[in-house]
Amino acid sequence: MATLTARTVITTELSEPTAFASTQRTIGYRTAVMDVTGIDRRHAEVQSLSAGLSAQQILLAPLGVSAPGSALLLLQTDQPIDVGLGASATLLSGLKLLLFNGVVSSLYVYTGSQVTTLLLDLVGGSNAVVTVSRPVP
């Protein structure tokens, strides 16, 4: 079976107002890179979540506890949500973007008062290896 490679790059541009114009001037960049090699499993989907959900379980099959190893999860929404690793606990509040490296079998989502579009992309597998760029100030 062929294996895949994935690269996620996040760049943050820092800017400040200029003294003589209404435009912004760039003062720096921060870049983080995460590579995953040896991917043999992938799960990707877009879901429309109802407003007012409480502890809606999102299964991360085919990855999870049955396929230990490294995984990279990208979760993106158009409305803020709360996310937990268990049905009774909220881990992160007001989330719109999450990049996660680890092993997890499911997430529990709590939506606000609006219908929410959720993008979920998970890659990894039993032989996957994740490398992350060194943090540079």
Buried (B, 14 or more C-beta within 10 A) or exposed (E): EEEBEBEBEEEEEEEEEEEEEEEEEEEEEEEBEBBBBBBBBBBEEEEEBEEEBEBBEBEBEBBBEEBEBBBBBBBBBEBBBBBBEEEEEBEBEEBEEBEBBEBBBBBBBBBBEEEBEBBBBBBBBEEBBBEEEEEEE
